[in-house]
């Protein structure tokens, strides 16, 4: 027997005992009157608490459970415990929901939830950037009314979502490439996932260009070699002609060797995870080597000046830095017409060692500036072949400077020359006490 029935039986027993005592003292009529009054009071108290309970259930508010004595007190206490338990469960669900929303917001993928009529129920910040949406404004709007690209509308309405759709972004992401996948769930609802694959597409394009460029660069000398070999095998040639053909073949073979050597250097730089050393370079020897190579390559056809701070040096791998700086000087000589000027400087700016190469050459069009450090990318392919360039020099420069935490700045004006500036960080700049010999 629970406490409610026990309390009710106790009340009846006490009522009967009290009425019997009153009947013995004041008569039966007084006892009946007392019983009626007590039952009426009990009923009024019950009606009052029922009204309170009705209002409480009609507009529940956690923490506002009234207090009472007797059976109603027990009811209110149990109701309070039940409300407290439910409130704890709701709080846990809300916390889980908040963590779930935070996780989706932190995802690099865009997420849009659509109802059964393709209206937006919720979207995260990434999807807003991908599709140009505004969550407070666009909730409960049709997705196809906001993303009006024909390919996306056809994809969403086709209900065949086995594959992803590649499409350009919208709004701030209009220059990006998106991979969009629709996933049905629940009762005719849909989840629209978007992923920015711009970098993947750019990397894939660079890979295709790299393969095509390598094939093209190697195909040309191979074709020349094959042609000369067939000529020497099938035609009677004089000794002078044979020597001339052999010289041309050796030139093409050397070109292929330079390409392969450049590729091997790039592969070594990319695959070497070890950081460059912290030992200061003998920069005077590096600069002397650069001057000698520049004068030999120019052969007196250019005016070359070196303005160098003999006390300034850097830490790192000497062979790598020599290769990077040498490529900049070599390019300046190769792309500067005869009679032009090449100025090489080595100085300190705000604690950073700086190497600059300026030339009065042909200059670089603005459209080509962003792609100069790509492998095999050249502004003028025919001129590069004439000067012996492989299109790998600036790619090697970029990787060497990345390994030494240095940065490359290029300033150029078409027809008026270029300036390539390398700035090493303060952490790698060293000031020698005495100038080098």
C-alpha positions, 0 to 999 in steps of 0.5 A, spaced: 500 500 500 502 506 498 503 512 502 497 516 499 492 510 500 495 510 507 494 517 509 487 517 506 485 511 511 488 514 517 484 520 515 478 516 515 479 512 521 481 519 525 474 522 522 470 516 525 474 516 531 472 524 532 465 523 530 464 517 535 467 522 540 463 528 539 456 523 538 458 520 545 458 527 548 454 532 544 449 527 540 449 524 533 447 530 529 453 534 532 457 528 530 454 528 523 455 536 522 462 535 524 463 530 519 460 534 513 465 540 515 471 536 515 469 532 509 468 539 505 474 542 508 478 536 505 474 537 498 476 544 498 483 543 500 483 538 494 480 542 489 485 548 491 491 543 490 488 540 484 487 547 481 495 549 483 497 542 479 493 544 473 496 551 472 503 548 474 502 543 468 499 548 463 505 552 464 511 548 467 517 552 469 523 548 472 524 550 480 517 553 481 514 547 484 509 549 490 510 546 497 504 543 501 503 538 507 500 531 507 499 527 501 499 533 496 506 535 499 508 528 497 505 529 490 509 536 489 515 532 492 515 527 487 513 532 481 519 536 483 524 530 483 521 528 476 522 535 473 529 535 476 531 529 472 527 531 466 531 538 466 538 534 467 536 530 461 534 536 457 540 539 459 545 533 457 541 533 450 542 541 449 549 540 451 550 534 446 546 538 441 551 544 442 557 540 441 554 537 435 553 544 432 560 546 434 563 540 431 559 541 424 561 548 424 568 546 425 568 542 419 572 544 413 566 541 409 559 545 408 553 542 411 546 544 409 540 540 412 534 540 407 526 538 409 522 534 404 521 540 400 528 542 399 527 548 404 533 550 408 532 548 415 540 549 418 546 550 415 553 551 417 558 557 416 562 554 411 556 552 407 554 560 407 561 561 404 560 556 399 553 558 396 553 565 398 547 564 404 545 568 410 542 563 415 538 568 419 535 570 412 535 564 408 532 559 413 526 556 410 527 558 403 528 553 397 535 551 396 534 552 388 531 559 389 538 561 392 543 557 388 541 558 381 546 554 377 543 550 372 548 544 374 546 544 381 538 545 380 538 539 375 543 535 380 538 536 386 532 534 382 534 528 379 534 524 385 540 520 383 546 522 388 551 516 387 556 521 385 558 528 387 557 534 383 563 539 381 561 546 380 564 553 382 562 556 388 558 563 389 559 569 393 566 569 396 567 563 393 566 564 386 573 563 384 573 556 387 571 549 385 566 545 390 565 538 390 557 537 392 554 531 395 547 530 396 545 525 402 538 523 403 536 521 410 530 521 415 523 522 412 525 525 405 530 530 408 537 531 404 544 533 407 548 537 402 555 537 403 560 541 400 568 541 399 572 546 397 577 542 392 580 548 389 587 546 391 586 539 389 584 541 382 590 546 382 595 541 384 592 536 379 593 541 374 600 542 376 601 535 375 598 534 368 602 540 366 609 537 369 608 531 366 606 534 359 612 539 360 617 533 362 615 529 356 615 535 351 622 538 354 625 531 353 621 529 347 625 535 343 632 533 344 630 526 343 627 527 336 633 531 334 638 525 337 634 520 333 634 524 327 641 525 327 643 518 328 638 516 322 642 521 318 649 518 320 647 511 319 643 512 312 647 517 309 654 518 307 657 524 310 664 527 310 668 527 317 666 535 318 659 533 317 659 528 322 663 532 327 658 537 326 652 532 327 656 529 333 657 536 336 649 538 336 647 531 339 652 532 344 649 539 345 642 535 346 644 530 350 647 535 355 640 539 355 637 532 357 642 531 362 641 538 365 633 537 365 634 530 369 639 534 374 634 539 375 629 534 377 633 530 381 635 537 385 628 538 386 626 531 388 632 531 393 630 538 396 622 536 397 624 529 400 629 532 405 626 533 411 632 535 415 633 542 417 639 546 414 645 547 418 646 552 423 653 554 421 655 560 418 656 560 411 663 563 408 659 568 404 665 571 401 667 565 398 659 564 395 659 571 392 666 570 389 663 564 386 657 567 383 661 573 380 666 568 377 660 564 374 657 570 372 663 573 368 664 567 365 657 566 362 656 573 360 663 573 356 664 580 357 657 582 353 654 585 360 656 590 365 656 586 371 657 590 378 657 586 385 656 591 391 656 586 397 657 587 405 663 583 407 661 582 414 654 579 413 653 572 412 647 567 414 646 560 416 644 554 412 646 549 407 652 552 403 650 548 396 643 550 397 644 557 398 649 557 392 645 554 387 639 558 389 642 565 388 646 562 382 640 561 379 638 568 380 644 571 377 644 566 371 637 568 369 639 575 369 644 574 364 641 569 360 635 574 359 638 581 359 640 583 351 648 584 350 650 591 353 645 590 358 647 591 366 646 586 372 647 589 379 648 584 384 647 587 392 648 583 398 646 588 404 642 588 411 635 591 412 632 591 419 636 585 421 635 581 415 640 579 410 638 581 403 640 579 396 638 582 390 639 581 383 637 587 378 637 587 370 636 591 365 633 585 361 626 584 357 622 584 364 616 580 365 609 581 364 604 581 370 600 575 367 606 571 368 608 573 375 604 568 379 607 562 375 614 564 375 616 559 380 612 553 377 616 547 374 618 548 367 614 555 366 617 560 362 615 566 359 619 565 352 620 558 351 624 559 345 628 564 348 629 559 354 632 554 349 636 559 346 640 561 352 640 554 355 634 554 360 631 548 363 625 552 366 627 549 373 631 554 376 626 558 379 623 552 382 629 550 385 630 557 388 623 557 391 624 550 395 631 552 397 628 559 400 622 555 403 627 550 407 631 557 410 625 560 412 627 566 406 622 569 402 623 571 394 620 578 392 619 579 384 619 586 381 618 587 374 616 592 368 616 589 361 621 592 357 625 595 363 628 589 367 627 586 373 629 585 380 629 579 384 630 580 392 631 574 397 630 576 404 633 571 410 630 572 417 633 575 422 634 568 426 639 566 420 642 573 419 650 573 422 654 579 423 661 577 422 666 581 427 672 582 421 671 582 414 672 576 410 679 576 406 
